Amino acid sequence: MDQSVKPGAVSARPTRQEAESAVRVLLAWAGDDPAREGLLDTPRRVVEAYEELFAGYSGEPSEALSRVFQEVEGYQDIVIVRDIPFVSHCEHHVAPFQGKAHIGYYPNGGAVGLSKLARVVEMFARRLQTQEAMTSQISSAIERGLNPRGVAVMIEAEHTCMSMRGVKKAGSSTVTTQFTGVFQTDREEQRRFFDLLRSAR
């Protein structure tokens, strides 16, 4: 099991029938009638949606990063994949937050397929999350999988738990970063990462 899976995960997974029953309880608690025509199939649809939205629990980021290409003609400079779109869900309210992830790393003897970095983002996004934890998890997974000379991760996202409830401040965004290796020890490398992100816009 991937070490990035959060502790306290449910060991005995409820059945589909139990999950659908829980949805009916929430519908009734919200004040509606789960037995009315328009809601009869809602529990099934919600459970099916959850299977898709939280599919990241069954993924192993290490598998996505397992194949490293050595034939990169000696390339040793920074690799950046930016504007990776994602949708995740806040673990506090199960409300969506969405945005873009930007990843940079310095290869150490090989490079990974660029789509694999997007797959790592997707695996962690499709779990109940906080943006801070997700940023750290992505960075740690790349660090473990590639052993690069440095990793830089930046995530920009808007949270509906802030825009639709609570303070209701639509349009506000949150930015988180995580640096390892040369990005952590050399501020010039951090600056270069940010400059390259801006220059491509």
N, C-alpha and C positions, 0 to 999 in steps of 0.2 A: 504493500500500500504506500502511496506517495506520502512523504512526511509533511507535505503542505496541507493535507486535509486537516481541518480544524479538530482539536480534541473535543470530546463530548458528543461526537456523532452518534445518532441512534443506531444501536446494534441490532435490534429486532425491528425490521422495517414493517410498518403497518401494511395490511393488504389493500388492494385497490378498492374493495368494498368499504373498508374502514375509512379510507381517504375520501371517498364520495360521500359517505355518511357525515363526515366532518364538514364538508362543504355545505350540505343541507342544513346543518346546525347553524353555521355562520349566516346563511341566507335568511333563516328564520330569525336569528338574533338581530339582523339588520332591519327587520320589520316586514319582510316580504313572505310570501307563501311558496315554499319549495315545491308544492304539489300543483301549482298553477301551470298551465300549458307552456308558457314561455320559459319556465325555469326547470321543466322536467328533465331536460338533457344537460342542464348547466353543470351539475356535479361531475358528470362524465367528461365534459369538455374542459372543465377546470383541471381535473386530474391529468388529462392528456396534455394540456398546456404546461402544467408543472413538469411533466416528463421532459418536455422540450426546453423549457426555460432553465431548468436546473440539471441539465445533462452533464454539466461539468464535474459532478461528483463521481461519475463513472470513468472519467478520463484521467490518464496519467501523463502529465507534462513531460516526464522523462522519456516517454516513448516518442513524443513528437520531436525531441531533440537528439534522438539516439543516432541518427545518421549525419555524420559530418563529412563534408567534401574536402579532401586534402588537396585536390588539384585546382588550386586557385592562383596559380602562377606567382606564388610568393607574396600575395596580397596581405599586407599587415596593417593597413590603415582602417579608420573607423567605418563601420557599416551602420547605416541608419534606415529603419523602416518607420515611417511616420504616418500619422492620420489613420491608424487602425481603428475602425469604428467598433463600438461594443454597446451592448445593453446588459446591465446587471440589475440586481435587486438588493436594496438596503436590508441588512439583517435585523434592523430595529423595527421597521414598519412593513417590510415586504413590499416596498414601493419602488418602482423602477428608477434607476439613474442611468444616464447614457452619455457617451462622449467619445473621445478619441485617445488612443494610447500611442506614444512615440517611444521607440526603443533604439538605443545605440549600443554597439559593443565593439571591442577591439579583438579580432580573431587571435587565437593562440595555436597556430599550426593547422587551422582548417576553418571552414565556414559552414553554416547550416543553411538549408533551403529557406528562402525568405518567407515563404508561406507558413513555415513551421513556427515562426515568431508570432504570426497572427493567430495560429492555432493555440499557442500557449495563452495568449490574451483571452481567447474565447473560452478555454477550459476554466480559467479562474473567474471570468465574468459570469458564467452560467452556474453560479453558486450564490448563496446568501452571503453578502459581502459588506465591508466598509471600503471606501476608496483607498484609505491608507493601507489596510491589510492587503488589498489586491495589488497595489503598487509594489509592496515588499515581496509578495509571493511571486510575482512575475520576475522580479529581479533575482530572487533567490533561485528560482527554477533554472534561469538562464546561466547563472553562476555555477550551479551544480552540473548542469548538462553539458556546458561547453568549456568550462574552465578558462574563460577569456581573460585578457589582461585588464578588462574593466567593463562594467555594464552601467548604462544610464537608462532610466525609465522615467517618463513623465506622462501623467494622466490628467486630462482636462474633462470635467463632467458637470452636468446639471442634474440636480437631485429633485425628484418630484416630492419627496418627503419634506422638502423645504419650500418648493414652489406651489404645491397644491394643498398643503396643510401647515399647521404651526404658524410660522411668520408669513407664509404665502408671499415669498419674494421671487417671482418668476424672472428668469433671465440671469440670475446670479450663477456663477460657476465656481467650481473648486479645482485647484491645481495641486497635485502632489508629485513629489520626485523621490527617487532613490538612486544612489550612486555607490558603486563598488570599484575596487582596484584603482586604476589611474584616474578615473573620474572623481573618486573620493579624495585622493591625495593631492591632486593637481587642479587648482581652480581654473587654470587656463584651459584644461580639457573640458571642464564643465561649460565654460564660456563658449568654447568651440562647438559643443553639442547644441547649445541654445542658438548660436549664430547660424548653424546649418539648418536648424528647424525654421528659423525666421527667413533665411535667404531663399528657401524653396516656396515661399508663400506668394 
